[in-house]
Amino acid sequence: MKLWYNAFWLAAALGLKGEIDEAKEMLTEFVELKPEWYSLARLRAAFPGFYRNPAYAELEKKTVEAGLLRAGFPEE
């Protein structure tokens, strides 16, 4: 059984590291496993409590979101 969060975190980490081809593979797997979270906007809406903390939101933007964007994850 594949777990969506493994593909999610790997896509973000690989994208941040600059390993874009591998990040895109993981991103594709993530979206297949969790199609309702098809953009950063949908992810933010799913976890509003996390983004109420400005320090967390800034760190998330600089790391996880940056990696996902580099992998081709859409903003909207």
PyMOL Python script that loads the backbone (N, CA, C, O; Angstrom):
from pymol import cmd

cmd.read_pdbstr("""\
ATOM      1  N   MET A   1       0.837  -1.183   0.000  1.00  0.00           N
ATOM      2  CA  MET A   1       0.000   0.000   0.000  1.00  0.00           C
ATOM      3  C   MET A   1       0.885   1.251   0.000  1.00  0.00           C
ATOM      4  O   MET A   1       1.768   1.395   0.846  1.00  0.00           O
ATOM      5  N   LYS A   2       0.647   2.127  -0.930  1.00  0.00           N
ATOM      6  CA  LYS A   2       1.406   3.366  -1.007  1.00  0.00           C
ATOM      7  C   LYS A   2       0.734   4.434  -0.160  1.00  0.00           C
ATOM      8  O   LYS A   2      -0.493   4.524  -0.122  1.00  0.00           O
ATOM      9  N   LEU A   3       1.529   5.232   0.510  1.00  0.00           N
ATOM     10  CA  LEU A   3       1.031   6.299   1.365  1.00  0.00           C
ATOM     11  C   LEU A   3       1.316   7.643   0.710  1.00  0.00           C
ATOM     12  O   LEU A   3       2.436   7.897   0.266  1.00  0.00           O
ATOM     13  N   TRP A   4       0.309   8.499   0.651  1.00  0.00           N
ATOM     14  CA  TRP A   4       0.435   9.771  -0.062  1.00  0.00           C
ATOM     15  C   TRP A   4       1.525  10.658   0.514  1.00  0.00           C
ATOM     16  O   TRP A   4       2.210  11.369  -0.222  1.00  0.00           O
ATOM     17  N   TYR A   5       1.684  10.614   1.827  1.00  0.00           N
ATOM     18  CA  TYR A   5       2.623  11.560   2.442  1.00  0.00           C
ATOM     19  C   TYR A   5       4.078  11.239   2.143  1.00  0.00           C
ATOM     20  O   TYR A   5       4.920  12.138   2.166  1.00  0.00           O
ATOM     21  N   ASN A   6       4.394   9.985   1.863  1.00  0.00           N
ATOM     22  CA  ASN A   6       5.769   9.675   1.456  1.00  0.00           C
ATOM     23  C   ASN A   6       6.097  10.377   0.142  1.00  0.00           C
ATOM     24  O   ASN A   6       7.144  11.013   0.017  1.00  0.00           O
ATOM     25  N   ALA A   7       5.209  10.261  -0.828  1.00  0.00           N
ATOM     26  CA  ALA A   7       5.422  10.902  -2.127  1.00  0.00           C
ATOM     27  C   ALA A   7       5.428  12.420  -1.985  1.00  0.00           C
ATOM     28  O   ALA A   7       6.209  13.100  -2.651  1.00  0.00           O
ATOM     29  N   PHE A   8       4.566  12.958  -1.127  1.00  0.00           N
ATOM     30  CA  PHE A   8       4.478  14.408  -0.907  1.00  0.00           C
ATOM     31  C   PHE A   8       5.805  14.970  -0.385  1.00  0.00           C
ATOM     32  O   PHE A   8       6.357  15.911  -0.954  1.00  0.00           O
ATOM     33  N   TRP A   9       6.304  14.385   0.697  1.00  0.00           N
ATOM     34  CA  TRP A   9       7.542  14.890   1.309  1.00  0.00           C
ATOM     35  C   TRP A   9       8.745  14.673   0.408  1.00  0.00           C
ATOM     36  O   TRP A   9       9.636  15.521   0.348  1.00  0.00           O
ATOM     37  N   LEU A  10       8.782  13.546  -0.293  1.00  0.00           N
ATOM     38  CA  LEU A  10       9.881  13.310  -1.225  1.00  0.00           C
ATOM     39  C   LEU A  10       9.852  14.311  -2.377  1.00  0.00           C
ATOM     40  O   LEU A  10      10.900  14.820  -2.775  1.00  0.00           O
ATOM     41  N   ALA A  11       8.676  14.597  -2.915  1.00  0.00           N
ATOM     42  CA  ALA A  11       8.563  15.582  -4.001  1.00  0.00           C
ATOM     43  C   ALA A  11       9.084  16.932  -3.536  1.00  0.00           C
ATOM     44  O   ALA A  11       9.830  17.593  -4.259  1.00  0.00           O
ATOM     45  N   ALA A  12       8.697  17.346  -2.335  1.00  0.00           N
ATOM     46  CA  ALA A  12       9.146  18.634  -1.805  1.00  0.00           C
ATOM     47  C   ALA A  12      10.652  18.645  -1.579  1.00  0.00           C
ATOM     48  O   ALA A  12      11.328  19.602  -1.957  1.00  0.00           O
ATOM     49  N   ALA A  13      11.179  17.597  -0.971  1.00  0.00           N
ATOM     50  CA  ALA A  13      12.614  17.537  -0.664  1.00  0.00           C
ATOM     51  C   ALA A  13      13.457  17.461  -1.940  1.00  0.00           C
ATOM     52  O   ALA A  13      14.466  18.155  -2.067  1.00  0.00           O
ATOM     53  N   LEU A  14      13.045  16.630  -2.863  1.00  0.00           N
ATOM     54  CA  LEU A  14      13.795  16.500  -4.110  1.00  0.00           C
ATOM     55  C   LEU A  14      13.738  17.781  -4.935  1.00  0.00           C
ATOM     56  O   LEU A  14      14.729  18.176  -5.550  1.00  0.00           O
ATOM     57  N   GLY A  15      12.579  18.423  -4.946  1.00  0.00           N
ATOM     58  CA  GLY A  15      12.457  19.694  -5.660  1.00  0.00           C
ATOM     59  C   GLY A  15      13.354  20.755  -5.054  1.00  0.00           C
ATOM     60  O   GLY A  15      14.013  21.502  -5.778  1.00  0.00           O
ATOM     61  N   LEU A  16      13.383  20.826  -3.749  1.00  0.00           N
ATOM     62  CA  LEU A  16      14.222  21.800  -3.054  1.00  0.00           C
ATOM     63  C   LEU A  16      15.706  21.517  -3.312  1.00  0.00           C
ATOM     64  O   LEU A  16      16.515  22.438  -3.423  1.00  0.00           O
ATOM     65  N   LYS A  17      16.039  20.261  -3.401  1.00  0.00           N
ATOM     66  CA  LYS A  17      17.426  19.848  -3.642  1.00  0.00           C
ATOM     67  C   LYS A  17      17.848  20.071  -5.099  1.00  0.00           C
ATOM     68  O   LYS A  17      19.039  20.077  -5.409  1.00  0.00           O
ATOM     69  N   GLY A  18      16.867  20.255  -5.990  1.00  0.00           N
ATOM     70  CA  GLY A  18      17.168  20.481  -7.401  1.00  0.00           C
ATOM     71  C   GLY A  18      17.111  19.228  -8.254  1.00  0.00           C
ATOM     72  O   GLY A  18      17.471  19.258  -9.431  1.00  0.00           O
ATOM     73  N   GLU A  19      16.667  18.140  -7.678  1.00  0.00           N
ATOM     74  CA  GLU A  19      16.520  16.886  -8.429  1.00  0.00           C
ATOM     75  C   GLU A  19      15.114  16.848  -9.022  1.00  0.00           C
ATOM     76  O   GLU A  19      14.238  16.119  -8.556  1.00  0.00           O
ATOM     77  N   ILE A  20      14.929  17.656 -10.063  1.00  0.00           N
ATOM     78  CA  ILE A  20      13.599  17.957 -10.586  1.00  0.00           C
ATOM     79  C   ILE A  20      12.917  16.750 -11.220  1.00  0.00           C
ATOM     80  O   ILE A  20      11.724  16.546 -10.998  1.00  0.00           O
ATOM     81  N   ASP A  21      13.626  15.951 -11.992  1.00  0.00           N
ATOM     82  CA  ASP A  21      12.987  14.785 -12.618  1.00  0.00           C
ATOM     83  C   ASP A  21      12.425  13.832 -11.571  1.00  0.00           C
ATOM     84  O   ASP A  21      11.294  13.360 -11.694  1.00  0.00           O
ATOM     85  N   GLU A  22      13.217  13.553 -10.546  1.00  0.00           N
ATOM     86  CA  GLU A  22      12.756  12.669  -9.476  1.00  0.00           C
ATOM     87  C   GLU A  22      11.612  13.314  -8.693  1.00  0.00           C
ATOM     88  O   GLU A  22      10.666  12.634  -8.297  1.00  0.00           O
ATOM     89  N   ALA A  23      11.701  14.622  -8.473  1.00  0.00           N
ATOM     90  CA  ALA A  23      10.645  15.339  -7.763  1.00  0.00           C
ATOM     91  C   ALA A  23       9.336  15.269  -8.534  1.00  0.00           C
ATOM     92  O   ALA A  23       8.272  15.094  -7.941  1.00  0.00           O
ATOM     93  N   LYS A  24       9.410  15.406  -9.850  1.00  0.00           N
ATOM     94  CA  LYS A  24       8.197  15.329 -10.678  1.00  0.00           C
ATOM     95  C   LYS A  24       7.567  13.945 -10.605  1.00  0.00           C
ATOM     96  O   LYS A  24       6.343  13.818 -10.582  1.00  0.00           O
ATOM     97  N   GLU A  25       8.395  12.914 -10.569  1.00  0.00           N
ATOM     98  CA  GLU A  25       7.866  11.552 -10.428  1.00  0.00           C
ATOM     99  C   GLU A  25       7.095  11.401  -9.118  1.00  0.00           C
ATOM    100  O   GLU A  25       5.992  10.856  -9.096  1.00  0.00           O
ATOM    101  N   MET A  26       7.685  11.885  -8.038  1.00  0.00           N
ATOM    102  CA  MET A  26       7.029  11.794  -6.736  1.00  0.00           C
ATOM    103  C   MET A  26       5.765  12.664  -6.685  1.00  0.00           C
ATOM    104  O   MET A  26       4.765  12.285  -6.074  1.00  0.00           O
ATOM    105  N   LEU A  27       5.822  13.813  -7.324  1.00  0.00           N
ATOM    106  CA  LEU A  27       4.660  14.694  -7.365  1.00  0.00           C
ATOM    107  C   LEU A  27       3.512  14.027  -8.117  1.00  0.00           C
ATOM    108  O   LEU A  27       2.359  14.114  -7.697  1.00  0.00           O
ATOM    109  N   THR A  28       3.823  13.371  -9.212  1.00  0.00           N
ATOM    110  CA  THR A  28       2.800  12.642  -9.971  1.00  0.00           C
ATOM    111  C   THR A  28       2.175  11.559  -9.105  1.00  0.00           C
ATOM    112  O   THR A  28       0.956  11.386  -9.094  1.00  0.00           O
ATOM    113  N   GLU A  29       3.010  10.836  -8.386  1.00  0.00           N
ATOM    114  CA  GLU A  29       2.507   9.789  -7.497  1.00  0.00           C
ATOM    115  C   GLU A  29       1.628  10.388  -6.397  1.00  0.00           C
ATOM    116  O   GLU A  29       0.565   9.851  -6.087  1.00  0.00           O
ATOM    117  N   PHE A  30       2.070  11.494  -5.812  1.00  0.00           N
ATOM    118  CA  PHE A  30       1.283  12.144  -4.769  1.00  0.00           C
ATOM    119  C   PHE A  30      -0.102  12.529  -5.277  1.00  0.00           C
ATOM    120  O   PHE A  30      -1.103  12.247  -4.620  1.00  0.00           O
ATOM    121  N   VAL A  31      -0.165  13.168  -6.435  1.00  0.00           N
ATOM    122  CA  VAL A  31      -1.455  13.631  -6.975  1.00  0.00           C
ATOM    123  C   VAL A  31      -2.349  12.445  -7.336  1.00  0.00           C
ATOM    124  O   VAL A  31      -3.571  12.532  -7.220  1.00  0.00           O
ATOM    125  N   GLU A  32      -1.747  11.346  -7.769  1.00  0.00           N
ATOM    126  CA  GLU A  32      -2.539  10.142  -8.038  1.00  0.00           C
ATOM    127  C   GLU A  32      -3.151   9.593  -6.751  1.00  0.00           C
ATOM    128  O   GLU A  32      -4.289   9.126  -6.747  1.00  0.00           O
ATOM    129  N   LEU A  33      -2.391   9.652  -5.666  1.00  0.00           N
ATOM    130  CA  LEU A  33      -2.868   9.126  -4.387  1.00  0.00           C
ATOM    131  C   LEU A  33      -3.792  10.086  -3.657  1.00  0.00           C
ATOM    132  O   LEU A  33      -4.639   9.654  -2.875  1.00  0.00           O
ATOM    133  N   LYS A  34      -3.646  11.370  -3.899  1.00  0.00           N
ATOM    134  CA  LYS A  34      -4.427  12.389  -3.178  1.00  0.00           C
ATOM    135  C   LYS A  34      -4.892  13.455  -4.182  1.00  0.00           C
ATOM    136  O   LYS A  34      -4.463  14.605  -4.087  1.00  0.00           O
ATOM    137  N   PRO A  35      -5.750  13.101  -5.133  1.00  0.00           N
ATOM    138  CA  PRO A  35      -6.117  14.025  -6.212  1.00  0.00           C
ATOM    139  C   PRO A  35      -6.846  15.288  -5.746  1.00  0.00           C
ATOM    140  O   PRO A  35      -6.846  16.294  -6.455  1.00  0.00           O
ATOM    141  N   GLU A  36      -7.454  15.248  -4.586  1.00  0.00           N
ATOM    142  CA  GLU A  36      -8.159  16.441  -4.101  1.00  0.00           C
ATOM    143  C   GLU A  36      -7.201  17.557  -3.675  1.00  0.00           C
ATOM    144  O   GLU A  36      -7.623  18.702  -3.509  1.00  0.00           O
ATOM    145  N   TRP A  37      -5.947  17.243  -3.501  1.00  0.00           N
ATOM    146  CA  TRP A  37      -4.940  18.254  -3.156  1.00  0.00           C
ATOM    147  C   TRP A  37      -4.060  18.506  -4.375  1.00  0.00           C
ATOM    148  O   TRP A  37      -2.880  18.156  -4.387  1.00  0.00           O
ATOM    149  N   TYR A  38      -4.637  19.106  -5.378  1.00  0.00           N
ATOM    150  CA  TYR A  38      -3.983  19.288  -6.671  1.00  0.00           C
ATOM    151  C   TYR A  38      -3.238  20.610  -6.810  1.00  0.00           C
ATOM    152  O   TYR A  38      -2.683  20.888  -7.873  1.00  0.00           O
ATOM    153  N   SER A  39      -3.213  21.438  -5.751  1.00  0.00           N
ATOM    154  CA  SER A  39      -2.502  22.719  -5.823  1.00  0.00           C
ATOM    155  C   SER A  39      -2.111  23.168  -4.416  1.00  0.00           C
ATOM    156  O   SER A  39      -2.604  22.638  -3.420  1.00  0.00           O
ATOM    157  N   LEU A  40      -1.218  24.151  -4.356  1.00  0.00           N
ATOM    158  CA  LEU A  40      -0.838  24.704  -3.055  1.00  0.00           C
ATOM    159  C   LEU A  40      -2.038  25.339  -2.365  1.00  0.00           C
ATOM    160  O   LEU A  40      -2.173  25.246  -1.145  1.00  0.00           O
ATOM    161  N   ALA A  41      -2.902  25.977  -3.130  1.00  0.00           N
ATOM    162  CA  ALA A  41      -4.089  26.592  -2.539  1.00  0.00           C
ATOM    163  C   ALA A  41      -4.960  25.545  -1.844  1.00  0.00           C
ATOM    164  O   ALA A  41      -5.483  25.796  -0.758  1.00  0.00           O
ATOM    165  N   ARG A  42      -5.119  24.373  -2.465  1.00  0.00           N
ATOM    166  CA  ARG A  42      -5.918  23.311  -1.853  1.00  0.00           C
ATOM    167  C   ARG A  42      -5.236  22.745  -0.606  1.00  0.00           C
ATOM    168  O   ARG A  42      -5.903  22.422   0.377  1.00  0.00           O
ATOM    169  N   LEU A  43      -3.917  22.627  -0.648  1.00  0.00           N
ATOM    170  CA  LEU A  43      -3.191  22.156   0.536  1.00  0.00           C
ATOM    171  C   LEU A  43      -3.349  23.131   1.696  1.00  0.00           C
ATOM    172  O   LEU A  43      -3.607  22.723   2.828  1.00  0.00           O
ATOM    173  N   ARG A  44      -3.195  24.413   1.411  1.00  0.00           N
ATOM    174  CA  ARG A  44      -3.341  25.422   2.467  1.00  0.00           C
ATOM    175  C   ARG A  44      -4.742  25.391   3.063  1.00  0.00           C
ATOM    176  O   ARG A  44      -4.913  25.534   4.274  1.00  0.00           O
ATOM    177  N   ALA A  45      -5.739  25.205   2.209  1.00  0.00           N
ATOM    178  CA  ALA A  45      -7.131  25.143   2.682  1.00  0.00           C
ATOM    179  C   ALA A  45      -7.374  23.904   3.547  1.00  0.00           C
ATOM    180  O   ALA A  45      -8.200  23.930   4.459  1.00  0.00           O
ATOM    181  N   ALA A  46      -6.657  22.829   3.256  1.00  0.00           N
ATOM    182  CA  ALA A  46      -6.823  21.589   4.020  1.00  0.00           C
ATOM    183  C   ALA A  46      -6.213  21.671   5.417  1.00  0.00           C
ATOM    184  O   ALA A  46      -6.625  20.947   6.324  1.00  0.00           O
ATOM    185  N   PHE A  47      -5.228  22.556   5.586  1.00  0.00           N
ATOM    186  CA  PHE A  47      -4.528  22.677   6.868  1.00  0.00           C
ATOM    187  C   PHE A  47      -4.466  24.135   7.327  1.00  0.00           C
ATOM    188  O   PHE A  47      -3.374  24.675   7.503  1.00  0.00           O
ATOM    189  N   PRO A  48      -5.608  24.773   7.522  1.00  0.00           N
ATOM    190  CA  PRO A  48      -5.587  26.206   7.860  1.00  0.00           C
ATOM    191  C   PRO A  48      -4.920  26.507   9.196  1.00  0.00           C
ATOM    192  O   PRO A  48      -4.350  27.584   9.373  1.00  0.00           O
ATOM    193  N   GLY A  49      -4.984  25.574  10.133  1.00  0.00           N
ATOM    194  CA  GLY A  49      -4.374  25.809  11.439  1.00  0.00           C
ATOM    195  C   GLY A  49      -2.875  26.016  11.373  1.00  0.00           C
ATOM    196  O   GLY A  49      -2.318  26.818  12.122  1.00  0.00           O
ATOM    197  N   PHE A  50      -2.223  25.295  10.476  1.00  0.00           N
ATOM    198  CA  PHE A  50      -0.778  25.439  10.325  1.00  0.00           C
ATOM    199  C   PHE A  50      -0.409  26.843   9.864  1.00  0.00           C
ATOM    200  O   PHE A  50       0.585  27.414  10.311  1.00  0.00           O
ATOM    201  N   TYR A  51      -1.215  27.386   8.973  1.00  0.00           N
ATOM    202  CA  TYR A  51      -0.876  28.669   8.357  1.00  0.00           C
ATOM    203  C   TYR A  51      -1.267  29.871   9.215  1.00  0.00           C
ATOM    204  O   TYR A  51      -0.968  31.009   8.854  1.00  0.00           O
ATOM    205  N   ARG A  52      -1.922  29.632  10.329  1.00  0.00           N
ATOM    206  CA  ARG A  52      -2.221  30.735  11.258  1.00  0.00           C
ATOM    207  C   ARG A  52      -0.973  31.180  12.020  1.00  0.00           C
ATOM    208  O   ARG A  52      -0.912  32.299  12.529  1.00  0.00           O
ATOM    209  N   ASN A  53      -0.004  30.311  12.089  1.00  0.00           N
ATOM    210  CA  ASN A  53       1.258  30.618  12.762  1.00  0.00           C
ATOM    211  C   ASN A  53       2.196  31.231  11.722  1.00  0.00           C
ATOM    212  O   ASN A  53       2.655  30.522  10.826  1.00  0.00           O
ATOM    213  N   PRO A  54       2.490  32.525  11.819  1.00  0.00           N
ATOM    214  CA  PRO A  54       3.319  33.183  10.800  1.00  0.00           C
ATOM    215  C   PRO A  54       4.705  32.561  10.641  1.00  0.00           C
ATOM    216  O   PRO A  54       5.212  32.475   9.522  1.00  0.00           O
ATOM    217  N   ALA A  55       5.318  32.131  11.722  1.00  0.00           N
ATOM    218  CA  ALA A  55       6.650  31.523  11.630  1.00  0.00           C
ATOM    219  C   ALA A  55       6.589  30.208  10.850  1.00  0.00           C
ATOM    220  O   ALA A  55       7.443  29.933  10.008  1.00  0.00           O
ATOM    221  N   TYR A  56       5.573  29.408  11.142  1.00  0.00           N
ATOM    222  CA  TYR A  56       5.408  28.145  10.417  1.00  0.00           C
ATOM    223  C   TYR A  56       5.133  28.410   8.944  1.00  0.00           C
ATOM    224  O   TYR A  56       5.731  27.781   8.071  1.00  0.00           O
ATOM    225  N   ALA A  57       4.231  29.335   8.671  1.00  0.00           N
ATOM    226  CA  ALA A  57       3.861  29.636   7.280  1.00  0.00           C
ATOM    227  C   ALA A  57       5.074  30.093   6.476  1.00  0.00           C
ATOM    228  O   ALA A  57       5.238  29.697   5.322  1.00  0.00           O
ATOM    229  N   GLU A  58       5.914  30.913   7.070  1.00  0.00           N
ATOM    230  CA  GLU A  58       7.116  31.395   6.375  1.00  0.00           C
ATOM    231  C   GLU A  58       8.094  30.260   6.117  1.00  0.00           C
ATOM    232  O   GLU A  58       8.659  30.170   5.027  1.00  0.00           O
ATOM    233  N   LEU A  59       8.303  29.396   7.096  1.00  0.00           N
ATOM    234  CA  LEU A  59       9.199  28.251   6.924  1.00  0.00           C
ATOM    235  C   LEU A  59       8.652  27.290   5.867  1.00  0.00           C
ATOM    236  O   LEU A  59       9.405  26.792   5.030  1.00  0.00           O
ATOM    237  N   GLU A  60       7.369  27.036   5.905  1.00  0.00           N
ATOM    238  CA  GLU A  60       6.728  26.161   4.922  1.00  0.00           C
ATOM    239  C   GLU A  60       6.916  26.708   3.509  1.00  0.00           C
ATOM    240  O   GLU A  60       7.200  25.959   2.574  1.00  0.00           O
ATOM    241  N   LYS A  61       6.756  28.013   3.368  1.00  0.00           N
ATOM    242  CA  LYS A  61       6.896  28.650   2.057  1.00  0.00           C
ATOM    243  C   LYS A  61       8.332  28.527   1.528  1.00  0.00           C
ATOM    244  O   LYS A  61       8.535  28.276   0.340  1.00  0.00           O
ATOM    245  N   LYS A  62       9.316  28.702   2.398  1.00  0.00           N
ATOM    246  CA  LYS A  62      10.723  28.662   1.992  1.00  0.00           C
ATOM    247  C   LYS A  62      11.223  27.249   1.707  1.00  0.00           C
ATOM    248  O   LYS A  62      12.216  27.079   0.999  1.00  0.00           O
ATOM    249  N   THR A  63      10.558  26.245   2.241  1.00  0.00           N
ATOM    250  CA  THR A  63      11.060  24.879   2.117  1.00  0.00           C
ATOM    251  C   THR A  63      10.101  23.999   1.317  1.00  0.00           C
ATOM    252  O   THR A  63      10.329  23.740   0.135  1.00  0.00           O
ATOM    253  N   VAL A  64       9.056  23.552   1.946  1.00  0.00           N
ATOM    254  CA  VAL A  64       8.131  22.597   1.323  1.00  0.00           C
ATOM    255  C   VAL A  64       7.501  23.175   0.061  1.00  0.00           C
ATOM    256  O   VAL A  64       7.540  22.548  -0.997  1.00  0.00           O
ATOM    257  N   GLU A  65       6.924  24.365   0.168  1.00  0.00           N
ATOM    258  CA  GLU A  65       6.255  24.946  -0.988  1.00  0.00           C
ATOM    259  C   GLU A  65       7.245  25.267  -2.105  1.00  0.00           C
ATOM    260  O   GLU A  65       6.926  25.085  -3.280  1.00  0.00           O
ATOM    261  N   ALA A  66       8.420  25.732  -1.762  1.00  0.00           N
ATOM    262  CA  ALA A  66       9.440  26.022  -2.781  1.00  0.00           C
ATOM    263  C   ALA A  66       9.812  24.746  -3.537  1.00  0.00           C
ATOM    264  O   ALA A  66       9.931  24.762  -4.762  1.00  0.00           O
ATOM    265  N   GLY A  67       9.994  23.659  -2.819  1.00  0.00           N
ATOM    266  CA  GLY A  67      10.319  22.395  -3.466  1.00  0.00           C
ATOM    267  C   GLY A  67       9.207  21.891  -4.366  1.00  0.00           C
ATOM    268  O   GLY A  67       9.459  21.408  -5.470  1.00  0.00           O
ATOM    269  N   LEU A  68       7.969  22.005  -3.885  1.00  0.00           N
ATOM    270  CA  LEU A  68       6.835  21.566  -4.698  1.00  0.00           C
ATOM    271  C   LEU A  68       6.679  22.414  -5.955  1.00  0.00           C
ATOM    272  O   LEU A  68       6.391  21.890  -7.031  1.00  0.00           O
ATOM    273  N   LEU A  69       6.866  23.713  -5.817  1.00  0.00           N
ATOM    274  CA  LEU A  69       6.777  24.594  -6.986  1.00  0.00           C
ATOM    275  C   LEU A  69       7.847  24.255  -8.012  1.00  0.00           C
ATOM    276  O   LEU A  69       7.570  24.230  -9.211  1.00  0.00           O
ATOM    277  N   ARG A  70       9.055  23.995  -7.559  1.00  0.00           N
ATOM    278  CA  ARG A  70      10.141  23.618  -8.476  1.00  0.00           C
ATOM    279  C   ARG A  70       9.814  22.308  -9.205  1.00  0.00           C
ATOM    280  O   ARG A  70      10.239  22.101 -10.342  1.00  0.00           O
ATOM    281  N   ALA A  71       9.066  21.440  -8.548  1.00  0.00           N
ATOM    282  CA  ALA A  71       8.678  20.173  -9.158  1.00  0.00           C
ATOM    283  C   ALA A  71       7.512  20.329 -10.118  1.00  0.00           C
ATOM    284  O   ALA A  71       7.163  19.388 -10.831  1.00  0.00           O
ATOM    285  N   GLY A  72       6.905  21.515 -10.142  1.00  0.00           N
ATOM    286  CA  GLY A  72       5.805  21.764 -11.071  1.00  0.00           C
ATOM    287  C   GLY A  72       4.418  21.756 -10.446  1.00  0.00           C
ATOM    288  O   GLY A  72       3.419  21.748 -11.164  1.00  0.00           O
ATOM    289  N   PHE A  73       4.343  21.759  -9.129  1.00  0.00           N
ATOM    290  CA  PHE A  73       3.042  21.788  -8.461  1.00  0.00           C
ATOM    291  C   PHE A  73       2.437  23.175  -8.650  1.00  0.00           C
ATOM    292  O   PHE A  73       3.108  24.175  -8.397  1.00  0.00           O
ATOM    293  N   PRO A  74       1.180  23.254  -9.090  1.00  0.00           N
ATOM    294  CA  PRO A  74       0.585  24.571  -9.343  1.00  0.00           C
ATOM    295  C   PRO A  74       0.244  25.330  -8.068  1.00  0.00           C
ATOM    296  O   PRO A  74      -0.069  24.735  -7.037  1.00  0.00           O
ATOM    297  N   GLU A  75       0.310  26.638  -8.156  1.00  0.00           N
ATOM    298  CA  GLU A  75      -0.056  27.518  -7.040  1.00  0.00           C
ATOM    299  C   GLU A  75      -1.569  27.460  -6.794  1.00  0.00           C
ATOM    300  O   GLU A  75      -2.019  27.362  -5.653  1.00  0.00           O
ATOM    301  N   GLU A  76      -2.329  27.519  -7.860  1.00  0.00           N
ATOM    302  CA  GLU A  76      -3.808  27.508  -7.755  1.00  0.00           C
ATOM    303  C   GLU A  76      -4.377  26.218  -8.292  1.00  0.00           C
ATOM    304  O   GLU A  76      -5.594  26.030  -8.286  1.00  0.00           O
TER     305      GLU A  76
END
""", "prot")
cmd.dss("prot")
cmd.show_as("cartoon", "prot")
cmd.util.cbc("prot")
cmd.orient("prot")
